């Protein structure tokens, strides 16, 4: 196990132990890069609806739902209680496409509002 992953894992487990959950929390996603130029620099606000078994979270933006996955090992959605995390904005509709095999359409920083 990498040392850089140990501390975030300890933090995540402690947050879970004390009963805090990211579900239902208001979040802000600041887009820093990606495939679509008009997304870069934008901010998306919403609420975490659920955590999926594959490590992704579903966020309700008020105008639709988006899926995000953590960018770094150990920094999952429970880490939001302590700070911000890097995430990928995922387009699940492209997962089976031969033309567009990478579902990551943007990356940014997710934080609690």
Secondary structure, 3 states (H helix, E strand, C coil): CCHHHHHHHHHHHHHHHCCCCCCCCEEEEEEEEECCHHHCCCEEEEEEEEECCCCEEEEECCCCEEEEEECCCCCCHHHHHCCCEEEEEECHHHCCCCCCCCCEEEEEEEEEC
